[in-house]
Amino acid sequence: MLALVACPQLLLFAAVQLGGPQVSKSARVARMLDIAARRDVAREAGASDAAERLDSAYRTHSEALGGDDPAATSAIVALTASGPPLFTSVFLGASSSPLGAVSALQASTGCTAASATSQHVGSVGPINDISTQQFTCSVSGVSGVVWDIETFLDVDHTYSADLDITLSSPSGVVVTLTTDNGGGAVNAYAGTLFSESAATGVTDFAYLTQPLPISVLAPEGRFEAFRGLNPNGVWTLTVTDDAAGDLGFLRSFRLDVAAVPALPATSTINAVRVANVPLFDNGTRLDNLTVAGVAGVLQRLEVRIDVTHSYPADLDIRLLGPAGAVVVLTTDNGGPFDDVFAGTTFVPTHVQTVSDRAYQNSIVATPLSPEGPFSSLYGIDPNGTWQLQLTDDSFGDVGFLNGWELILTTCTPCNSNVLAYCTPSTTSSGCAPLVSASSTRASISAGPGSFVIRCDQVEGQKFGIFFYGLNGGQALPWWPGSTSTFCVKTPTQRMRQVNSGGQSNTCSGVCTEDFFDYALNFNPLALGNPLTPGQRYNAQLWFRDPAAPKTTNLSDALEFSLCP
């Protein structure tokens, strides 16, 4: 070991001379592994200067291969040599997925109606050497706007790092799936679902050299850029092979689309932290920012950092939410250029990714799409302690955290607050008719079928009518001697006549009314139209009961508010 570090300049000279444009990809990877081994020996011996120079040589090779890190990969390969593979290869048909269906499309934050998912199969074909091919997927008949996207690909290719793959929406918004990742792995994406819900990103995965497909990865860019767009039209997958000597074939291309009727109303606040703290060389700094008094749940997030550092590629920066979720802003990006993150705003909807930015010395790179998705933070209560974790993973350069800022966009989850109130009657057969609803959300955008008012324990084989008002509830006697209570303030709106069914002289009757079908389709001029989010309704059932005073009775009542 001592002999290895006694002449670090000679080792560095040998390592650098192995590089150059004439070196093949496989030879360059082998040489990188040799440099990494020598670098690690130097670190263990405490020869930090030699280790830093070797690390610089390693980075030069890495940049030539688009950021590949075979030294990290080699540890995984060693583990799999004598044990089971990390992923199990599966047979993939024309439109199959390793997960079988739409896997984990992000649900809405609770401020919109639930998302509806659909799958759409795209074109396939050869991927030629040093060329660009485009494949298309037509989407039609999807209602609403995009909430989330997943993309399934089955790609054969003999050198995965040659590939640059992007996805474009019908309106022209472009998101990067991968650029120059995968190293020399063969068929790395032979069955990969690109998903914002993935735990590992395409830029940080330690790729295997044997042809084992990667099941789920977060894309290099953020699918959040598609949120709110019209999903219908032609989507385009652009595949570029940017180096000679290898080619491939796209065997399957599928889009999984989650759509919601509309994006929710939101509000935005900024939470700022002035830190002015040094970063630890080859260590980790955690800095706290407390958020308080924010209403609603998190629906969108941007993060601004002011970090000065003489070698930004040493930095791994992550954001920790108050509930413990961790998202990646950047890992090992920025090269040797000074202070490129001294005012960077990470915007998930921006087309420029942090991993593909062409950095320049002392020029702040902003805005950038973060390296990892923010989806694990959406839907949470933003109040509490947030942490910025900054890890300097190499010796020799230092920096400073001047401050950071959260731009928090929240929405208010709609809860219809469905509440039964008032006293039901006791009918001539001893029934106590009770109202309820099929959902806790009366969502206008969800429409007919989503909110059905129901009354059980009604006199069998009797006609009834639901009615409602907009001015709140009350409790007035229905008729002298009657057990019923009139629970809705006037004016009221009668709905459609219904029959309770069941058997006469029993409590087996049931009456139902589809609220949105009535209000939107049957009677668009009814009280309360046009429907308005936040409007409160009070509803009750009137039904025939010939043996009762006034020959009628009433159920208890139901109060609810409309959601978007």
C-alpha positions in Angstrom: 0.0 0.0 0.0 2.8 2.4 0.9 4.5 1.7 -2.4 1.3 2.6 -4.3 1.1 6.1 -2.8 4.8 6.9 -2.8 4.7 8.2 -6.4 1.2 9.6 -6.8 2.4 11.9 -9.7 3.4 8.8 -11.7 0.1 7.1 -11.0 -1.8 10.2 -12.1 0.3 10.5 -15.3 -0.4 6.9 -16.2 -4.1 7.4 -15.5 -4.4 10.5 -17.6 -2.5 9.1 -20.5 -5.0 6.3 -20.7 -7.7 8.8 -21.6 -8.3 10.6 -24.8 -10.7 10.5 -27.7 -9.1 7.5 -29.3 -9.9 5.2 -26.3 -12.8 2.9 -26.7 -15.7 3.0 -24.2 -14.9 -0.4 -22.7 -11.3 0.5 -22.3 -12.1 3.8 -20.7 -14.4 2.1 -18.2 -11.7 -0.4 -17.3 -9.2 2.4 -16.8 -11.7 4.3 -14.6 -12.0 1.3 -12.4 -8.2 1.1 -12.1 -8.0 4.9 -11.2 -10.8 4.5 -8.6 -9.0 1.6 -7.0 -5.8 3.6 -6.7 -7.7 6.6 -5.5 -9.2 4.5 -2.7 -5.8 3.2 -1.7 -4.5 6.7 -1.5 -7.4 7.8 0.7 -6.9 4.9 3.1 -3.2 5.8 3.4 -4.1 9.4 4.1 -2.5 10.8 0.9 -5.3 13.3 0.3 -3.4 15.3 -2.4 -2.8 12.2 -4.5 -6.4 11.0 -3.9 -7.8 14.3 -5.1 -5.6 14.2 -8.3 -6.7 10.7 -9.0 -10.3 11.7 -8.4 -10.0 14.5 -10.8 -8.7 12.1 -13.5 -11.6 9.8 -12.8 -14.1 12.7 -13.2 -12.5 13.7 -16.5 -13.2 10.2 -17.8 -16.7 10.2 -16.3 -17.6 13.5 -18.0 -16.4 12.0 -21.3 -18.9 9.2 -20.8 -21.8 11.5 -19.9 -21.4 11.2 -16.1 -21.2 7.4 -15.8 -19.8 6.0 -12.5 -18.5 2.5 -13.0 -16.8 2.4 -9.7 -20.1 2.6 -8.0 -21.5 0.0 -10.3 -18.7 -2.5 -9.6 -19.7 -3.0 -6.0 -23.2 -4.1 -7.2 -21.8 -6.4 -9.8 -19.6 -8.0 -7.2 -22.7 -8.6 -5.0 -24.6 -10.2 -7.8 -21.8 -12.5 -8.9 -22.5 -15.0 -6.2 -26.1 -14.3 -5.4 -29.5 -13.6 -6.9 -29.9 -10.7 -9.3 -31.3 -7.5 -8.0 -34.1 -7.6 -10.6 -35.9 -10.5 -12.2 -36.0 -10.5 -15.9 -39.6 -10.9 -17.3 -41.0 -11.7 -20.7 -42.3 -8.5 -22.3 -45.0 -8.4 -24.9 -46.0 -5.6 -27.2 -47.6 -3.5 -24.4 -46.9 -5.3 -21.2 -45.3 -3.8 -18.1 -43.3 -5.4 -15.3 -46.0 -4.2 -13.0 -48.9 -5.5 -15.0 -50.9 -2.3 -15.3 -50.7 1.4 -14.5 -48.4 1.1 -11.5 -48.3 4.0 -9.2 -49.6 7.1 -10.9 -49.8 9.8 -8.3 -53.2 10.4 -6.9 -54.4 14.0 -6.6 -53.6 15.8 -3.4 -57.2 15.6 -2.3 -58.1 19.0 -3.7 -59.5 17.6 -6.9 -61.6 14.6 -7.9 -59.8 11.3 -7.9 -57.7 10.7 -11.0 -58.8 8.4 -13.8 -56.0 6.3 -15.5 -55.7 5.0 -19.0 -53.0 3.3 -21.1 -52.0 4.1 -24.7 -49.6 2.1 -26.9 -47.1 3.8 -29.1 -45.1 2.9 -32.2 -41.9 0.8 -32.2 -38.9 0.3 -34.5 -35.1 0.3 -34.9 -32.7 2.6 -33.1 -29.9 3.3 -35.7 -26.3 4.1 -34.9 -25.5 7.9 -34.4 -28.9 9.0 -35.4 -32.3 10.1 -34.1 -35.6 8.3 -34.3 -39.0 9.5 -33.3 -41.9 7.2 -32.1 -45.4 8.4 -31.5 -48.3 7.5 -29.2 -51.8 8.9 -30.0 -54.0 9.7 -27.0 -57.7 10.4 -27.5 -60.9 10.4 -25.5 -59.4 11.3 -22.2 -61.4 13.8 -20.2 -59.9 16.6 -18.1 -56.2 17.5 -17.8 -53.0 15.6 -17.0 -52.2 15.0 -13.4 -49.4 12.5 -13.9 -47.7 10.4 -16.6 -45.7 7.2 -16.6 -43.8 5.8 -19.6 -43.0 2.2 -20.1 -40.1 1.3 -22.5 -38.7 -2.0 -23.7 -35.4 -1.1 -25.4 -32.7 -3.4 -26.7 -29.4 -1.7 -27.0 -25.8 -2.9 -26.6 -24.5 0.2 -24.9 -27.2 2.0 -22.9 -25.1 5.2 -22.3 -25.3 6.0 -26.0 -29.0 6.8 -25.6 -30.7 10.2 -25.1 -34.5 9.8 -24.7 -37.1 12.5 -24.3 -40.9 12.6 -24.3 -42.8 15.5 -25.8 -46.5 16.3 -25.2 -48.9 17.2 -28.0 -48.4 20.9 -27.0 -44.6 20.7 -27.2 -43.6 20.4 -23.6 -40.4 18.2 -23.4 -39.3 16.0 -20.5 -36.0 14.1 -20.5 -36.2 10.4 -19.6 -32.4 9.7 -19.8 -29.3 11.2 -21.4 -26.0 9.1 -21.4 -26.9 7.0 -18.4 -26.3 3.2 -18.0 -22.7 2.9 -18.9 -21.9 -0.2 -20.9 -24.9 -2.1 -19.6 -26.6 -4.1 -22.3 -30.4 -3.6 -22.6 -30.6 -1.7 -19.3 -34.0 -0.4 -20.3 -35.5 -3.7 -21.5 -38.6 -3.3 -19.4 -38.4 -0.1 -17.5 -41.2 2.0 -16.2 -40.2 5.7 -15.8 -42.3 7.0 -12.9 -42.2 9.9 -10.5 -43.0 7.5 -7.7 -39.8 5.5 -8.2 -37.4 5.5 -5.3 -34.3 5.6 -7.5 -33.5 8.1 -10.3 -32.1 7.1 -13.7 -29.0 9.3 -13.1 -28.1 7.7 -9.7 -28.8 4.1 -10.4 -25.8 1.8 -10.2 -26.2 0.0 -13.5 -25.3 -3.6 -13.9 -23.1 -4.8 -16.8 -25.2 -7.9 -17.4 -28.5 -7.5 -19.3 -31.0 -7.3 -16.4 -33.8 -4.8 -17.0 -34.5 -2.1 -14.5 -38.1 -2.3 -13.3 -38.9 1.3 -12.2 -36.8 4.5 -12.4 -37.6 8.1 -11.9 -36.8 10.0 -15.2 -34.0 12.5 -15.5 -36.5 15.3 -16.0 -39.8 15.8 -14.2 -43.1 14.6 -15.5 -44.7 17.3 -13.3 -44.1 19.6 -16.3 -47.0 17.8 -18.0 -49.5 18.6 -15.2 -52.5 20.6 -16.3 -52.0 19.9 -20.0 -54.6 18.5 -22.4 -53.6 14.8 -22.7 -55.2 14.2 -26.1 -53.1 14.3 -29.2 -49.8 12.9 -30.4 -47.1 12.3 -27.9 -43.5 11.9 -29.3 -40.7 9.8 -27.9 -37.4 10.9 -29.4 -34.5 8.5 -29.1 -31.0 9.6 -30.1 -27.9 7.3 -30.3 -25.0 9.7 -29.9 -22.0 7.5 -30.2 -20.7 5.0 -32.8 -20.5 1.3 -32.6 -23.8 0.2 -31.0 -27.4 0.1 -32.1 -30.7 -1.2 -30.8 -34.5 -1.6 -31.1 -37.5 -0.1 -29.4 -39.8 -3.1 -28.8 -42.4 -1.4 -26.7 -43.5 2.1 -25.9 -46.6 2.9 -23.7 -48.0 5.9 -21.9 -50.0 5.6 -18.7 -52.0 8.8 -18.2 -53.7 9.9 -15.0 -56.2 12.8 -15.6 -58.3 14.9 -13.3 -61.3 17.1 -14.2 -59.3 20.3 -13.4 -56.4 21.5 -11.3 -57.4 22.9 -7.9 -57.3 26.5 -6.8 -54.0 27.3 -5.0 -52.2 29.9 -3.0 -48.4 30.4 -2.6 -46.2 31.5 0.2 -42.4 31.8 0.6 -40.5 30.5 3.6 -36.9 31.9 3.8 -33.9 30.8 5.8 -30.8 33.0 6.1 -28.2 30.4 7.2 -24.6 31.8 6.7 -23.0 28.5 7.8 -19.9 26.8 6.4 -20.1 23.4 4.8 -18.0 20.5 6.0 -15.3 19.3 3.7 -16.0 15.6 3.0 -18.9 15.8 5.5 -22.6 16.6 5.9 -24.4 19.7 7.0 -28.1 19.7 8.1 -29.8 23.1 8.1 -33.4 23.6 9.5 -36.2 25.8 8.3 -39.5 25.9 10.3 -42.8 26.5 8.5 -45.8 27.5 10.5 -49.3 28.9 9.8 -49.7 27.6 6.3 -53.3 26.4 5.4 -54.0 23.5 3.2 -51.8 20.7 1.8 -48.8 20.9 -0.4 -49.7 20.8 -4.1 -46.5 22.2 -5.7 -43.0 23.1 -4.5 -40.0 25.0 -5.7 -36.7 25.3 -3.8 -34.1 28.1 -4.0 -30.6 27.6 -2.6 -27.7 30.0 -2.2 -24.6 27.8 -2.0 -21.1 28.9 -2.8 -18.6 26.2 -3.4 -15.3 25.9 -5.3 -16.2 22.4 -6.7 -20.0 22.0 -6.9 -19.7 18.4 -8.2 -18.6 17.4 -4.7 -22.1 18.2 -3.4 -25.1 16.0 -2.9 -28.0 18.2 -1.8 -31.3 16.8 -0.6 -34.5 18.2 0.9 -36.1 16.5 3.9 -39.8 17.2 4.5 -41.4 17.6 7.9 -42.8 14.1 7.7 -39.5 12.5 6.7 -39.7 12.2 3.0 -36.4 12.9 1.1 -36.1 14.4 -2.3 -32.9 14.9 -4.3 -32.0 18.3 -5.7 -28.6 17.5 -7.1 -25.9 14.8 -6.7 -22.4 15.4 -8.2 -23.4 18.0 -10.7 -21.8 21.4 -11.5 -18.3 20.1 -12.3 -15.3 22.2 -11.1 -17.0 25.5 -11.7 -17.3 28.0 -8.8 -20.5 28.9 -7.2 -22.9 27.7 -9.9 -25.6 27.0 -7.2 -25.3 30.5 -5.6 -28.9 31.4 -6.3 -30.4 28.3 -8.1 -34.2 27.7 -8.0 -35.2 24.1 -8.6 -38.4 24.1 -10.5 -39.9 20.7 -11.3 -41.7 22.0 -14.4 -38.6 23.5 -16.0 -37.2 21.7 -19.1 -33.5 22.2 -18.1 -32.3 19.4 -15.9 -29.6 19.8 -13.3 -27.8 16.8 -14.6 -27.6 18.1 -18.2 -26.8 21.8 -17.6 -23.7 23.1 -19.4 -22.2 24.9 -16.3 -19.8 27.9 -16.5 -17.5 29.2 -13.9 -19.1 31.7 -11.4 -22.4 31.8 -13.4 -25.4 30.8 -11.4 -27.4 28.0 -13.1 -31.1 28.8 -12.7 -33.8 27.7 -13.0 -33.2 23.9 -13.1 -35.3 20.9 -12.8 -34.3 18.9 -9.7 -32.6 15.5 -10.0 -35.4 13.7 -8.1 -39.2 14.0 -8.1 -41.0 16.0 -5.4 -44.1 13.8 -5.6 -43.5 12.2 -2.1 -44.0 15.6 -0.6 -47.3 16.5 -2.3 -50.4 16.2 -0.2 -48.6 16.7 3.1 -49.2 19.4 5.7 -46.3 21.7 5.0 -46.1 23.0 8.5 -43.2 21.7 10.6 -39.4 21.5 10.3 -37.8 21.1 6.9 -34.1 20.3 6.5 -31.6 20.9 3.8 -29.0 18.2 3.7 -25.7 19.1 2.0 -23.0 16.5 1.7 -19.5 17.2 0.4 -18.3 13.8 -0.7 -14.7 14.6 -1.6 -11.7 16.3 0.0 -10.0 19.5 -1.1 -12.8 22.0 -1.7 -15.0 23.9 0.7 -18.2 26.0 0.5 -20.8 28.0 2.3 -24.6 27.7 2.7 -25.7 31.4 2.6 -29.5 30.6 2.7 -32.4 28.8 1.2 -36.0 29.2 0.5 -39.1 27.1 0.0 -41.8 28.3 -2.4 -44.9 26.4 -1.1 -48.0 26.2 -3.2 -51.0 24.7 -1.3 -54.6 23.8 -2.0 -57.4 23.2 0.3 -58.7 19.6 0.3 -62.4 19.7 -0.3 -64.4 17.9 2.3 -68.2 18.1 1.8 -68.7 17.7 5.6 -71.7 15.4 5.0 -73.7 15.6 8.2 -77.0 13.9 9.2 -79.0 16.0 11.5 -82.6 16.6 12.8 -85.0 13.9 14.2 -86.5 11.3 11.9 -90.2 10.4 12.1 -91.6 7.2 13.6 -93.9 6.0 10.8 -97.2 4.0 11.1 -95.2 0.8 10.8 -92.6 1.9 13.4 -89.9 2.8 10.8 -87.3 5.5 11.5 -86.2 6.6 8.0 -82.5 7.8 7.9 -80.7 9.6 5.1 -77.1 9.2 4.1 -74.9 9.8 1.0 -72.8 7.5 -1.2 -69.6 9.7 -0.8 -68.1 12.1 1.7 -67.3 14.4 -1.3 -70.0 16.1 -3.4 -67.6 17.0 -6.2 -69.1 19.0 -9.1 -66.3 17.8 -11.5 -67.0 14.2 -10.6 -70.5 14.6 -11.9 -73.5 12.2 -12.0 -73.2 9.0 -10.1 -70.6 10.4 -7.7 -73.0 11.6 -5.0 -76.3 9.8 -4.4 -78.6 10.7 -1.5 -80.2 7.7 0.0 -82.9 7.1 2.7 -83.3 3.6 4.3 -86.1 2.3 6.6 -88.8 4.0 4.6 -92.4 2.6 4.5 -92.5 0.0 1.8 -94.2 0.7 -1.6 -94.7 4.4 -1.0 -94.0 7.4 -3.2 -91.5 10.0 -2.0 -89.7 13.1 -3.1 -86.3 14.4 -1.9 -86.2 18.2 -1.5 -83.4 20.6 -0.6 -82.7 24.2 0.4 -79.7 26.6 0.4 -80.4 28.6 3.6 -79.4 26.1 6.3 -81.4 23.8 8.6 -84.2 24.2 11.1 -86.4 22.0 13.4 -90.1 22.8 13.1 -93.1 20.5 13.8 -94.5 19.0 10.6 -98.1 18.7 11.7 -100.1 18.4 15.0 -99.7 14.9 16.3 -97.0 14.0 13.8 -93.6 12.7 14.8 -91.9 14.3 11.8 -89.7 17.5 11.9 -89.4 19.9 9.0 -85.6 20.3 8.9 -84.9 22.5 5.8 -85.3 26.3 5.6 -87.3 27.7 2.7 -87.3 28.2 -0.2 -86.9 24.6 -1.2 -86.5 22.7 -4.4 -88.4 19.5 -5.0 -86.5 16.8 -6.9 -87.9 13.8 -8.8 -90.6 11.4 -7.5 -89.3 8.1 -6.4 -90.8 4.8 -5.2 -89.5 3.2 -2.1 -90.0 -0.4 -3.3 -89.9 -3.2 -0.7 -93.0 -4.6 0.9 -96.1 -2.7 2.2 -96.5 -2.2 5.9 -92.8 -2.9 6.5 -89.6 -0.8 6.8 -88.0 -2.3 3.8 -88.4 0.7 1.5 -85.4 2.6 0.1 -85.4 5.9 -1.8 -82.5 7.3 -3.7 -81.7 10.5 -5.7 -78.6 11.1 -7.8 -77.9 14.7 -6.9 -75.7 15.7 -9.8 -77.7 13.9 -12.4 -80.8 15.9 -11.2 -79.0 19.3 -10.9 -76.8 19.0 -14.1 -79.0 17.0 -16.4 -82.6 16.7 -15.4 -83.2 20.3 -14.1 -80.4 22.8 -15.0 -82.7 25.6 -13.9 -83.1 24.1 -10.4 -82.4 26.1 -7.2 -78.7 26.5 -6.8 -77.7 26.3 -10.4 -75.2 27.1 -11.7 -73.5 24.9 -9.1 -70.8 26.7 -7.1 -68.0 25.2 -5.0 -68.6 25.9 -1.3 -72.4 26.2 -1.6 -74.1 24.4 1.3 -77.2 22.2 0.8 -79.7 20.8 3.2 -81.8 17.9 1.9 -84.7 15.7 3.3 -87.1 13.0 2.1 -90.9 13.5 2.1 -92.9 10.3 1.6 -96.5 9.0 1.7 -97.7 7.3 4.9 -101.6 7.3 4.8 -102.0 6.2 8.4 -99.9 9.1 9.8 -101.1 12.7 10.6 -101.2 14.7 7.3 -100.8 11.3 5.6 -97.1 12.0 5.1 -93.9 11.7 7.0 -90.3 13.0 6.8 -86.9 11.5 7.3 -84.1 13.2 9.2 -82.0 15.6 7.0 -78.6 15.7 5.4 -76.2 18.8 5.1 -73.3 18.9 2.6 -71.2 21.4 0.7 -70.1 21.3 -2.9 -66.5 20.6 -3.9 -64.9 21.7 -7.2 
